[in-house]
């Protein structure tokens, strides 16, 4: 069975700096639609908990 893996990367500004985020999904169904939907669902959870996240600064 062909399984799709979808990756999504981003930067989230926080009160203490920038947080780098990498998400990946490979759903049990193996479908591209399910794989593409999963990172968006994870991003919602990140957004709901953004106040608890801390970032930093790179030099």
N, CA, C and O atoms as a GROMACS GRO file, in nm:
protein
  236
    1UNK      N    1   0.084  -0.119   0.000
    1UNK     CA    2   0.000   0.000   0.000
    1UNK      C    3   0.088   0.125   0.000
    1UNK      O    4   0.184   0.133   0.076
    2UNK      N    5   0.056   0.218  -0.084
    2UNK     CA    6   0.126   0.345  -0.091
    2UNK      C    7   0.079   0.434   0.023
    2UNK      O    8  -0.042   0.453   0.041
    3UNK      N    9   0.172   0.487   0.099
    3UNK     CA   10   0.135   0.576   0.209
    3UNK      C   11   0.199   0.712   0.186
    3UNK      O   12   0.316   0.722   0.148
    4UNK      N   13   0.124   0.815   0.210
    4UNK     CA   14   0.173   0.951   0.193
    4UNK      C   15   0.220   1.006   0.327
    4UNK      O   16   0.158   0.982   0.431
    5UNK      N   17   0.330   1.078   0.323
    5UNK     CA   18   0.379   1.153   0.438
    5UNK      C   19   0.379   1.300   0.399
    5UNK      O   20   0.432   1.336   0.294
    6UNK      N   21   0.320   1.384   0.482
    6UNK     CA   22   0.315   1.527   0.457
    6UNK      C   23   0.391   1.597   0.568
    6UNK      O   24   0.378   1.563   0.685
    7UNK      N   25   0.472   1.696   0.529
    7UNK     CA   26   0.550   1.773   0.626
    7UNK      C   27   0.514   1.920   0.615
    7UNK      O   28   0.483   1.969   0.507
    8UNK      N   29   0.518   1.988   0.728
    8UNK     CA   30   0.489   2.131   0.730
    8UNK      C   31   0.583   2.195   0.831
    8UNK      O   32   0.600   2.144   0.942
    9UNK      N   33   0.645   2.305   0.791
    9UNK     CA   34   0.740   2.376   0.877
    9UNK      C   35   0.693   2.519   0.894
    9UNK      O   36   0.628   2.575   0.806
   10UNK      N   37   0.725   2.578   1.009
   10UNK     CA   38   0.686   2.717   1.030
   10UNK      C   39   0.757   2.779   1.148
   10UNK      O   40   0.826   2.711   1.225
   11UNK      N   41   0.740   2.909   1.161
   11UNK     CA   42   0.794   2.986   1.272
   11UNK      C   43   0.677   3.052   1.345
   11UNK      O   44   0.590   3.112   1.282
   12UNK      N   45   0.677   3.040   1.477
   12UNK     CA   46   0.571   3.097   1.558
   12UNK      C   47   0.632   3.203   1.649
   12UNK      O   48   0.720   3.173   1.729
   13UNK      N   49   0.587   3.328   1.636
   13UNK     CA   50   0.637   3.431   1.728
   13UNK      C   51   0.576   3.410   1.867
   13UNK      O   52   0.455   3.390   1.880
   14UNK      N   53   0.660   3.416   1.970
   14UNK     CA   54   0.613   3.405   2.108
   14UNK      C   55   0.664   3.525   2.186
   14UNK      O   56   0.741   3.606   2.134
   15UNK      N   57   0.620   3.538   2.310
   15UNK     CA   58   0.664   3.653   2.391
   15UNK      C   59   0.812   3.648   2.424
   15UNK      O   60   0.870   3.750   2.460
   16UNK      N   61   0.874   3.530   2.412
   16UNK     CA   62   1.017   3.517   2.446
   16UNK      C   63   1.106   3.498   2.323
   16UNK      O   64   1.226   3.478   2.337
   17UNK      N   65   1.048   3.505   2.205
   17UNK     CA   66   1.127   3.487   2.083
   17UNK      C   67   1.051   3.403   1.982
   17UNK      O   68   0.930   3.384   1.994
   18UNK      N   69   1.122   3.352   1.885
   18UNK     CA   70   1.061   3.275   1.778
   18UNK      C   71   1.078   3.125   1.803
   18UNK      O   72   1.185   3.080   1.842
   19UNK      N   73   0.971   3.050   1.779
   19UNK     CA   74   0.972   2.906   1.797
   19UNK      C   75   0.964   2.840   1.660
   19UNK      O   76   0.870   2.865   1.584
   20UNK      N   77   1.061   2.756   1.628
   20UNK     CA   78   1.059   2.680   1.502
   20UNK      C   79   0.979   2.552   1.524
   20UNK      O   80   0.998   2.483   1.624
   21UNK      N   81   0.890   2.522   1.429
   21UNK     CA   82   0.803   2.406   1.442
   21UNK      C   83   0.812   2.321   1.315
   21UNK      O   84   0.810   2.374   1.204
   22UNK      N   85   0.822   2.191   1.333
   22UNK     CA   86   0.818   2.096   1.222
   22UNK      C   87   0.712   1.991   1.253
   22UNK      O   88   0.716   1.928   1.359
   23UNK      N   89   0.619   1.971   1.162
   23UNK     CA   90   0.512   1.873   1.179
   23UNK      C   91   0.520   1.772   1.065
   23UNK      O   92   0.555   1.807   0.953
   24UNK      N   93   0.489   1.648   1.094
   24UNK     CA   94   0.484   1.544   0.991
   24UNK      C   95   0.368   1.452   1.021
   24UNK      O   96   0.336   1.425   1.137
   25UNK      N   97   0.304   1.403   0.915
   25UNK     CA   98   0.190   1.313   0.933
   25UNK      C   99   0.194   1.203   0.828
   25UNK      O  100   0.218   1.228   0.710
   26UNK      N  101   0.171   1.081   0.874
   26UNK     CA  102   0.154   0.966   0.785
   26UNK      C  103   0.035   0.887   0.841
   26UNK      O  104   0.052   0.803   0.929
   27UNK      N  105  -0.085   0.914   0.790
   27UNK     CA  106  -0.205   0.856   0.849
   27UNK      C  107  -0.217   0.706   0.824
   27UNK      O  108  -0.162   0.654   0.727
   28UNK      N  109  -0.288   0.639   0.913
   28UNK     CA  110  -0.311   0.495   0.897
   28UNK      C  111  -0.383   0.462   0.767
   28UNK      O  112  -0.362   0.356   0.709
   29UNK      N  113  -0.468   0.555   0.720
   29UNK     CA  114  -0.543   0.530   0.597
   29UNK      C  115  -0.451   0.530   0.475
   29UNK      O  116  -0.482   0.468   0.374
   30UNK      N  117  -0.338   0.601   0.487
   30UNK     CA  118  -0.244   0.609   0.375
   30UNK      C  119  -0.283   0.706   0.266
   30UNK      O  120  -0.211   0.719   0.167
   31UNK      N  121  -0.397   0.775   0.281
   31UNK     CA  122  -0.443   0.864   0.175
   31UNK      C  123  -0.378   1.001   0.185
   31UNK      O  124  -0.343   1.048   0.294
   32UNK      N  125  -0.363   1.065   0.068
   32UNK     CA  126  -0.306   1.199   0.066
   32UNK      C  127  -0.397   1.298   0.137
   32UNK      O  128  -0.349   1.385   0.210
   33UNK      N  129  -0.528   1.286   0.118
   33UNK     CA  130  -0.622   1.379   0.181
   33UNK      C  131  -0.609   1.377   0.333
   33UNK      O  132  -0.606   1.482   0.397
   34UNK      N  133  -0.602   1.258   0.391
   34UNK     CA  134  -0.586   1.247   0.536
   34UNK      C  135  -0.450   1.300   0.580
   34UNK      O  136  -0.439   1.365   0.684
   35UNK      N  137  -0.346   1.273   0.502
   35UNK     CA  138  -0.212   1.322   0.535
   35UNK      C  139  -0.208   1.474   0.529
   35UNK      O  140  -0.144   1.537   0.614
   36UNK      N  141  -0.273   1.534   0.431
   36UNK     CA  142  -0.272   1.679   0.415
   36UNK      C  143  -0.354   1.749   0.523
   36UNK      O  144  -0.324   1.862   0.560
   37UNK      N  145  -0.457   1.683   0.575
   37UNK     CA  146  -0.543   1.741   0.678
   37UNK      C  147  -0.478   1.738   0.816
   37UNK      O  148  -0.500   1.828   0.897
   38UNK      N  149  -0.398   1.638   0.844
   38UNK     CA  150  -0.342   1.618   0.978
   38UNK      C  151  -0.256   1.734   1.027
   38UNK      O  152  -0.276   1.778   1.141
   39UNK      N  153  -0.161   1.788   0.948
   39UNK     CA  154  -0.081   1.901   0.999
   39UNK      C  155  -0.166   2.023   1.032
   39UNK      O  156  -0.134   2.097   1.126
   40UNK      N  157  -0.273   2.046   0.958
   40UNK     CA  158  -0.362   2.158   0.989
   40UNK      C  159  -0.429   2.138   1.124
   40UNK      O  160  -0.446   2.233   1.200
   41UNK      N  161  -0.468   2.015   1.154
   41UNK     CA  162  -0.528   1.985   1.284
   41UNK      C  163  -0.425   2.004   1.396
   41UNK      O  164  -0.458   2.055   1.503
   42UNK      N  165  -0.300   1.964   1.370
   42UNK     CA  166  -0.194   1.983   1.470
   42UNK      C  167  -0.168   2.132   1.491
   42UNK      O  168  -0.142   2.174   1.604
   43UNK      N  169  -0.174   2.211   1.385
   43UNK     CA  170  -0.151   2.355   1.396
   43UNK      C  171  -0.258   2.421   1.482
   43UNK      O  172  -0.228   2.517   1.554
   44UNK      N  173  -0.380   2.372   1.477
   44UNK     CA  174  -0.488   2.425   1.562
   44UNK      C  175  -0.453   2.401   1.708
   44UNK      O  176  -0.472   2.490   1.791
   45UNK      N  177  -0.404   2.283   1.741
   45UNK     CA  178  -0.365   2.252   1.880
   45UNK      C  179  -0.251   2.343   1.923
   45UNK      O  180  -0.251   2.394   2.036
   46UNK      N  181  -0.153   2.365   1.835
   46UNK     CA  182  -0.044   2.457   1.868
   46UNK      C  183  -0.096   2.597   1.894
   46UNK      O  184  -0.055   2.661   1.991
   47UNK      N  185  -0.186   2.645   1.811
   47UNK     CA  186  -0.242   2.779   1.827
   47UNK      C  187  -0.318   2.792   1.958
   47UNK      O  188  -0.310   2.894   2.026
   48UNK      N  189  -0.393   2.688   1.995
   48UNK     CA  190  -0.469   2.690   2.120
   48UNK      C  191  -0.378   2.694   2.242
   48UNK      O  192  -0.419   2.741   2.348
   49UNK      N  193  -0.256   2.646   2.228
   49UNK     CA  194  -0.162   2.640   2.341
   49UNK      C  195  -0.043   2.733   2.323
   49UNK      O  196   0.058   2.717   2.391
   50UNK      N  197  -0.054   2.829   2.234
   50UNK     CA  198   0.057   2.919   2.202
   50UNK      C  199   0.109   2.994   2.325
   50UNK      O  200   0.228   3.022   2.334
   51UNK      N  201   0.021   3.025   2.418
   51UNK     CA  202   0.063   3.097   2.538
   51UNK      C  203   0.157   3.018   2.628
   51UNK      O  204   0.227   3.076   2.711
   52UNK      N  205   0.160   2.887   2.612
   52UNK     CA  206   0.246   2.802   2.693
   52UNK      C  207   0.381   2.775   2.626
   52UNK      O  208   0.470   2.715   2.687
   53UNK      N  209   0.395   2.818   2.501
   53UNK     CA  210   0.517   2.790   2.426
   53UNK      C  211   0.619   2.901   2.447
   53UNK      O  212   0.584   3.018   2.458
   54UNK      N  213   0.744   2.862   2.451
   54UNK     CA  214   0.851   2.961   2.461
   54UNK      C  215   0.943   2.947   2.340
   54UNK      O  216   0.965   2.837   2.290
   55UNK      N  217   0.994   3.058   2.297
   55UNK     CA  218   1.085   3.059   2.183
   55UNK      C  219   1.220   3.110   2.226
   55UNK      O  220   1.249   3.119   2.346
   56UNK      N  221   1.301   3.144   2.130
   56UNK     CA  222   1.434   3.195   2.160
   56UNK      C  223   1.485   3.279   2.046
   56UNK      O  224   1.411   3.314   1.955
   57UNK      N  225   1.612   3.310   2.053
   57UNK     CA  226   1.677   3.393   1.952
   57UNK      C  227   1.803   3.322   1.905
   57UNK      O  228   1.879   3.268   1.985
   58UNK      N  229   1.824   3.323   1.774
   58UNK     CA  230   1.946   3.267   1.717
   58UNK      C  231   2.040   3.381   1.680
   58UNK      O  232   1.996   3.490   1.643
   59UNK      N  233   2.167   3.356   1.692
   59UNK     CA  234   2.262   3.460   1.654
   59UNK      C  235   2.347   3.415   1.538
   59UNK      O  236   2.434   3.490   1.492
   0.00000   0.00000   0.00000
